Structure formats: structure tokens, C-alpha cells
């Protein structure tokens, strides 16, 4: 059987670049396979996906060599439209892919351009929306949908061209945990029930690894390893972690257990598999109640009292929100897309000016302050990195706020201490080698890291980050969070909006959970995952370690076990049954 996708010795260099992003790369993907591509940020995963349907080299110009064969067609000899019915590509940002007002128009757009018969187009609209679970949404406006719903419409619009292969390039990066799981479940349905070949680039590994047939590992523009999920994780997990690639939390735990002498019939990569392997071999024991020493944190770094807000179109974004954040705390803000998280932090920053007596910074009513003065105390990292880039090279973007602070013009020489500060910052996030590139030429993960470090360069006392780890590999996300933890240890206050539950469990002290504009939880992260009602309302997915611990435990607990370290705590949270 011939492969449905075949690359032979493909090398590609972007226009105006000298180093290849793909180098002598070869691979084969067969009809009906479900393939996951993983690798560190900037290794060429997105570039590879764009060769499958001819975006490279038809749209993204550059130098390319080798062979790219899709369904026995030579991609390098075809125009983009010639591959539209063979290969469908779904991007990370649904807003970048949707171009119509109404859902049915979006799904109809591609087949209309392919001159499909109108009666068949109507049939495809119905069938494709049914496939993605969006039947009944035909007359809804696209911009009124949630992020997860938009991505499902994006998938339906690709399916309307009836491609045999579907490629998703970090398509869940901006989605909340439940919406992410819904997309993964949809991928399984399209694969199992409809026979589509599925190729996925993804960082959210825990909920998808056990669904795929094969894993391709990329590094520096090449395929360096391939195999079944069990084989890759059991034999090469250390390599993946050294490369900075996310791996399933359950598999990380399994490796630690193997080091302690545990043997598995089948190496676990999901919670269900871990339960089957550990049931009867391990039992959970109550851990001693920790002694909590009083802290010397100052109260009220930020305080919100009865804050409500409605957008001009009448949408109620916030309803009577009340909380106080201590100086030196690490707080995460959780909730579904559209729950009010970003609206809330925009009030904290002053991007949306709060009413009098609602938001207080170190005891001072921020109603009296303008946005520029707020930046002296609060650093704000935007959700979309491109929205804050203002220069034409990475180094200048890094130190731009220092130029503004000290009144330095673009053509003025920089003081040595600013140059040194900029170099140190870029080395800290592994971007020094890209210092002369235009920010828009970076990968998605690299743009995110640049946006964070550029916002933190002034050293403000409070740092607000809106989805700072979106699209980041494990190493890059860890470096960012280690930086945030270091700032917290210096007494700074960290406030982070995120959908990444694993990061919340590992790094945050407390959580604020939003639901339809209401604050429904304000407290300890460990206690959050014992609150089933809050988890359900906010569509939060319990971390795999917590799910496993609960299924292995025969007693009730006040706090969830949310990290591997807690699971393996030496004082005997778990004991092996001999």
C-alpha cells in the first residue's frame, strides 16, 4: 500500500534565511492512521504541516528540495487549490481561518469556490456540522461563538472540501480544558467512524497520546524517532524531556515507579491504564496534616470590591466580583473561554478603566490613575503576542520599554547596562541566537516567550500574564514559570490566566475561578480539585495525577494530590503492597 503522505529528503529554507528549517527529512503516513507529531518549539513542526497541502512553497516562498507526494500527486508541481480536496489544515487560531459572518456561510465558503453544485453544498453543510456536533448553529454569527465552537466550525469548513486527510496544527492551543477534550474526542470520531487520516501537532499531550496510532518526534528539522505511544514513552521519555517536549503526566509517574522497582504488564500512558496496572499493587494512605507556618505576606496588593461590567453590546462580562490578592502571591485565574477572565485583568491593569471604589492597588483606588502610570506598578503580557510587538527586531523588542523609560530615541546608542540587560533576558528564554530576526519571523512559541520577557524588563512589582504558555513546549513553559517563581521569591505578585491545569498544579498557590462573569471559587489550588461543582461549572478537567490518586484511595481527603512529587512523597503517602 502506498503512503497517503510521503516526504523524501525534503530540505526547506525560508526566504531571506540561510539555515534550513527542514533538513533532509523523510517520512511516510498511511491511509487511516492517527499520527501525533511532537518536538521542541521551533523544530519545524508547523513548517512540515504546511508542506503537506502546498502552502509551502506556493504561499510561503523559499528554497525547497526533495519530494513531497500526497495521494500519489507531486505537491511541488501543483497549485494550492489542487490539494484542497486531499488535505485539510486547521490552524492554531480559529479567527485567522474564519472569514464569514454566519456559520453556514463559513462551511459553504470552500465548496462554493470549488464550484460544487448548490444542492450538494447544502448537504455538506448539514453533514459537516453534524460531524463536529454543531448542528443547529447554521444561522449563528461566527463572532458570537466560544473559542471551542469556532474551532469546531473551522474543522467543519475544512471537512466541507471532503479531504481524506485532516491536519491540526496546535488547534487546541487557545481552548479551555473541556473544549480541548471535545476536539480530541472529535478527532477520534473522525478517525474511527469516518476513516479520516489524522495528523496532529499538539502540546496538550495528556488527553491525546492514548488515542493515536503512531508518534513522530522532530528535532532540528528532522524526524529523530518514531513508534507507538507506549514504545516512545517507555524507551525515550528521558530524550523527550531533555528536548523539552511535553509527555503525559501518567507516563512521567510510571518512569519514577519503574526506578523504584515497579514492573508493568503494559506501560501506562493514560489514567485508565495506570489504574489497571496499580490497582492491588499500591494503596493510598492518608498523609499527615501539614503544619502551615504564618507568612509575612502583606495583604491587599490588589483588591476588588463589587466589580461589575457590561460591554456596549449588552454582554454582562463581570457580576459583583470581590477578592483580595496578597503581595508575593502566585494566583491563577481559571475559567472557560468567555467567562470574564481577560475582562477582569484588564480592569486590574486599567486597560478598561474601573469605576470609583472598585479596584485598589496597594490600598489606592485605581480610578484616580491613568493607564501609563499603572505600568509603573503592573506588567501586563497580552494573550496574543503580535498585539504588543512594536519594533523590527527581537533585541529591540526586548529592551523597548527601557528605551521609553529613559527617553532614548531609536537612533541613540544604548548604555552598556541596557545592552547587557537585554542580552541576559534573551539568553534566559533561549532567544539570543534570534536577536536580529523580526519578531514576526519567530515561531508561535518563540513569539510568546519574547512577549513575556519584553513585558517583564522593567521589573514591576505585579505581573499579569494572559495565557503566557500557549503553544510552548515543556522546556520553554518551564523556563517562563521558573522566571515567574523567581520573581515571586523576590516578593513580586504573579497573576496568571491559563488553561493549563498541569502548570496551575505545579506553580500556583491559589486560584480564582470565573464562570459567566461570576467569581465562583477563591482559594487553595489543592482544595479546588476536590470541589466537583466548581470543576463542572467551569469545565475544568482534573489533573491526571489527581484522578489516579482518587481511584487508588479508599478514604476521603480535604485536598487533592495534584503533582507527581506529592504522589511519591517520601513520608508515605503511598506504600507498596508486597
N, C-alpha and C positions, 0 to 999 in steps of 0.2 A: 504493500500500500504506500502510495506516495504521500509525503507530508503535505499538510494544508498550508503550512508556512515553512519555508526553508531559506536560511541565510548561509552563504558560503563565503568565508574570508572577507567579510564586509569591514571596510575602514571608512570612516567619515570624519571630515574636518569642517567645522562651521566656517562660514565666510568671514574673512579677516582674522581668523585664528590660525595658529601654527601647529598646535598639538591635537591629535585625534581624540574625539570623544568616544568613538567606537574603533577598536583596533583588531583587525584580523579575526572578527567574531563570526562564529558558525553556530547554528542551532537548527533543530527540527521540532516542529509541533504538529501533532497528528489530529485528524478529524475526531471530534468528540472528546478531546482532552480538556481538563480543567487545570491550567498551569498558573503557578504563582511565581512572579519574578521579584526577588529581593536583592538588596545591595545598599551600600552606604550612599548618603546624599552626594550627588554629583558624579556617580559612577557611569551614567549613561542610560539609565532605565527608560526615562521619558523619550530620549532620542531614539532608542531602539524601537519603542512602540510606534513612533512616527514614521519609521521606515516601512512598517507593515502595510500602511494604506497610502503611501506615496506622498505624505506631507513633506517628508524628506525623500528626494531633493526638489520636489515640484514647488513647494511654498518656502520652506527653509532652505535657502541655497547654500552651496558649499561644494567641497570636493568629496566624491564618493567612489569607492571601488569595490569589486566583488560582485556577487549575485544575490538578488532578492527575488524569490519565487513565491507567489501566493496563488493557490489553486491552479497551479501549472501556468501562471501568467508571469511574465517578466516585469516586475514593478518599475524598473528603471526605463522601460520602453513605453510606459503607459502614462496617460494623464490621470489626475486625481479622480475625476468623475468615473473613469473606467473601473475603479476599485470599490466604488461606493456600495455595490450590492454584494461584495465579497467580505468586506472588512468594515466593522463599525467601531469607532473610537469614542469613548466617553471620557471627558476631561475632569480635572480636579474641581474646577469652579463651574457649576451649572450656569451661572449668569453669563459666563463667557461663551456658552454654547447655545443659549436660547435667544431667539430673535423675533418672536411673535407675541401678540398681546394675549390671545386666548389659547388654551391648552390644545384644543382640536386643530387649530391652525398650525401650532408648533409641530404636531405629529404629522400633519399633512404636508408640511413645507417641502421636505426632501422628495417624496414621491411625485409631488406636483412638478418639481423641477426636473424629475426624470421622465415626465410626460406619461405617467401611469394613468390609466382610464379612471375617470372620476368615481364610478361605481366601486371599483376596486380600492381606491383611496379611502372611501367611506368604510369599507370592510376592514381595511388595515388599521384605521383609527380605532375602531371598536376592538379588534383583536389585540393590538399592541397595548392599549390602555388596560385591557383585561389581564394581559400577561404580567404587567407591573403593579396590579392592584389599584389602579386609578380610574376604574370605570365609574361613570357618573360625574367626572370632573371636566367633561368636554368643554363646557361653557364657562369654566372658572378662568379668571385672569391669572396669568403665569406669575406676575409680580406679587400676588396675594398669597402664594403658596409658601409653605415652610421649606427650609433647605433640603430636607429629605424628599419632600414631594417634588420639588424642582428637579432633583437628580433623577427621580423615577420618570418624570416627563422627558428628561434628556435621554434616558435609556430607551423609552418608548419611541422617541423621534428617530433614534438610530435603528431600532428594530423595524421601523416602518419601511426601511430600504431593503428589508429581508436579507441581511448579511448572514452568512453561515458562521462567522467568527465575530465575537464581541471582545473588545479590548478596553479595559478600565484602568486608567492611569491615575492612581490615588483618588478615585472618585468619591471616597467617603471622608476625605481629609477635613472638610468643614462641617461634618454632620455630627449630631449628638449620638450617644451610645446606642439608643434604641433604633434611631434611623439608620445607623451603620449596620446593625444586626439585620434590619429589614432588607437592606441592599444585598448583604451577603446571602441571606435566605433566598432572595430573588435570583441571585446568580446560580444557586444550587438548583432551583426550579427550572431555570432556562437551560441548564446543563443536563439535568436528569430527565425532565419531562419533555423538553423540546429539542434536545440533541445539539444545542449550540456548542461550538468550541469556545471556551472562555479563557482569556489571558488577562491576568490581574497583576498590576503593580500596587503594592499595599504595605503600609507601615503598621496598621492595626491587625496584628497577627493572631491574637488570641481567639478570635471568633471565625477565622477563615482557614487556618492551617489544616485543620482536620477535614475540611471539605474538598481539598484539591487532590489531584492525582500525582502531580509532579512539581518539584520546586527547582527553579533555575537561580543560581547565585551569581550575581555580577560584581565585578570589581575592576576599576580602571579600564572600562570599556570592553571587558571580555567576560565570557561565561567561565567561571573558575570551578564550579561544582554543580552537579545536578543529580536528582534522585527522588525517591519517595519522601514524604514529610518525615516519617519515622527514621529512615536511614540518614537523612541530612541532619536531623536534630540529635540523634543518638551518637553519631560519629563525628560531627563537625560543629557542635554548638559552641565550642571554645573559639573556633575560627570565626564564626558568625559574630560572636560578642567582641572579639578583637577587631573585626572590621567595623563594628558599630551598628550592627543590624539588630532590629527587634526580633526576639524569639518568644514563643509562648511562655507565659509565667509558669505554667504547669511543667513544662519541659525543663526550665531552669531548676525548679524544685526537684525534679526527678534526677537530674545530674548530681545535685547535692546529696540526695538519698543514696545514689549509687556509690558516691565517695565514702559513705558511711556503711557500705556493705549490703545495701538493699539490692535484690535481684528482681527483675521484671520479666513476666512472660511476654509482654508486648510493651515497648517503651511508650509511656503515655504522652500525648500531646494535647489532650482536652480534659476537662473536669470529669466527664463520664468515664473515660479510660482510667484516670487516676483513681477514682473511687473503686472501680473494679479491681485494680491492682493492689490497693492499700487496705481495702476492707478486710478485716480479720488479721492483718499484719501490724496495723498501727491503731492505737486508740488515743483519743484526745483527753488530756487531763486538765482540770481547772488550773490556770496559772495563779500564783499568788497575787493578791491585790496590790498594785504598785503604790508606793508611797510618793505622793506628789508634794514636792517642796514648793513653798511660796516663791513666786518670781518677783523680780524688781521692775517688771514692765510698767510703763506709765500708761494710765488709762486715756482713752479718747484721742488717739492720733487722728482718727476720723469718726465722726458721729453723725448719724442720720436720724432725724425725728419727723415722723409722719409725712414722708415724701410721697407725693402722687404726681403723675404726669400723663397727659394725653397729647398725642400728635395732632397736627392740624386737621388730619382726615377723620379724627374722632377716635382713633385707636387708643384704648387705655393701656399704657405701657407699664405704669407703676401705680400701686394702690397702697397707700398708708404704710410705707416701708420704714422700719425702725431697727437700728442696730448700732453698735459701737465697736470699733476696731482698736486694739491696744497697740501702742508703739512697740515695734520689734516683733509683731506677729506675722505669720505667714498664712494668709487667708486665701482660700479658693472660692470662686463663685461658680456654681453649677446650675444647670437647667437646660431645657430643650431649646432648640433654635426658636427665637421669637418670644422667649419667656420674660425678657426685660433686662438681661444681664448687661448688655452693652449700653443700653439707655441709662442704667444705674450708674455705671462707672463714668459715663460722660457727664453726669451731674456731679460726681465726686471731683472730676478734673476741672469742671467749669466750661466744658465744650458746649453743654446745654446749661445755661445759667439757672441755678436753683432759686426758688422763691426765698424770701427772707425767713430766717429762723428754721431752715430745714436741713442744711448741711454745714457741719462745723469742722474746721481744720485746726487741730491743736487748740480747741476751745473758741476759735474765732469764726464768726458767721461768714461763709464764703460769698454771701450775697453782696458783700462790700467790695469784693476783689474782681479784677478783670482777668481774662484768660492768661495774658502774658505774665502777670505776677504769680499766678498759680504754678507756672512752670518752674519757678524758683524752688518750690517745695515738692512738686509731684512730677515724676517722669511718666509719660504715657506712651505705650507701644501699641500701635494700631493693629487691627486684625489683618488688614491687607497691606503688606509691606510696601507695595508700589505707591500707595496713597501718601507715603511720607518721604519718598525719595526726591531730592531737590538738586542734586549735583550729577556730574557726568563721570565720576569715577569713585571706586569703593573707598579709597583712603579719604578723599574729600568729604564723602558722605559721613564717614565715621566721626570726623572732627568738626563738622559743620556747625554744631551748636556752640563749640568753643570759639569758632570764628565770630559768630554772632555775639556771644557773651563779651568778648574782648574787643569788638568793633573792628575786626580785621577784614579788609577788602580781599576780593578773590585774587588780585594780583600782588598782594603783600606777602613777603616772606614770613613763614611761620616761625615762632620762637621754638627753640630746640626742645623745650619741655612739652609743648603741644605735639610736636612730631613724635617724640618718644611715647607720649600717652596714646596716640593713635596707633602706633606700631604694636605696642603692648596689647591694646584692645583687640586688634585683628588677629594677633597670634593666639590670643586666648580662645577665639572661636574658629581657629583654623581657616582664616580667610586672608592671611598675609600674602600668600602667593597670588591672590586675585586682586591685589590692591590697586592695580592700574586699569582693571576692567570697568566697563559701565555697569552700574547696579542692575540694569535690566537684562544684562547678559548672564547673570548668575542663575543657578538652578533655583527651584522654589524653596528648598531648604536653606540654601545659602542666602537668598534674599531675606528670609525670616531672621537668620542669625545677625545679618547686618542691621536690620531694622531695630533689633533689640539692643545691640551694643551702641548704636548711634544715639538711642534714646537715653541710655544709662551713663553716657560720657560725662555729664555734668555732676553726677554724684548726689542727686536729690535724696531727701530723707524718706520719701514714699515712692514706690514704684508700682505702677498699674500695667499689667500685661494682658492684652486681649488675644487669647489663643496663641501664645508665643511658640509652641512646639508643633503647630500644624505642618505636616509634610516633613518633619525632621526624622532622621534616623536616630537610633538609640544613642550613639555617641554624641551627636550634636545636641539632642534634647537633654542628655545628662550634663553636658558641659554648661548649657544655659541654666539648668536648675541648680547646679553646683555654684554657679556665679550668683544666683539669687540667694542661695543659702548662705554664701559668704557675706553678701550684703546684709542679710538678716542677722548674722552673727556680729556685724558691726553696729547693730542697733537700728537698722533701717526696717521699714514696714513693707512687706510684699503682698500685693493683691493680684491674684491671677484668675482670669476667666479661662476655663479649659473644659474640654470634653474627655480628656484622657484620664480615666479613673486610676490607672496604674501610677501615673505621676502624682495624682492627688494623694494616694495612699502612702507613697514613699516620702513626699516632701512637705505636704501641707500640715499645719497644726489644727486648723479649724475650717469650717465650711459654712457658706451662705448658699441656700438653695432657693432658686426662684421658680415660680410656676404661675403663668398667666398674669404676671405683674405683681404677684404676692410673694412675700418672703415666707416660705413655709418651713425653713429649718435654719437655725443659727446655733452652731455648737461644734463639738468634738468630731473629727473625721471618723474615728473608730465607732462611735455610737451611731453615726449616720447610717452605717450599713447594717444596723440592727433594726432600723425603722422602716418596715416594709411599706407603710402608707406613703411616706415621703419618696421612697425609691420608685414606687409605682406612679405617683403623680408626676414626678419629674423625669420619668423614663430613664432612670439611671440603672445601669447594669452592674450588679455586684461583682467585684473583682474575683477572678478565678480562685485565688487562694482562700478567700472568704467562703465561697461556695463549697470548696473542698472541705475546709475545716468544719463547716456546719454539718456536712453529710457524714463526717467521721466522728462527730461529737454526740454524746448521749446526754449532755447536760446543757442547761441554758446559760447564756453569758450576757453581760451588760454591754460588752464591747466586742466588735468583730476582730478576727485575725486577718489583717489586710496586707501583710508583706511576708516574703519568704523568711526573713530573719525572725519575725515573730513566730512563724510556724515551727521553726527549728530552734527556738530559744533554748539555751543550754540548761536553764533551771528546771526543765522537764515539762514543757507544755505538751510535748508528745513523748510517748515511750513505746519502744518496740516490744511487741508480744513475741516472746521466744518460744 
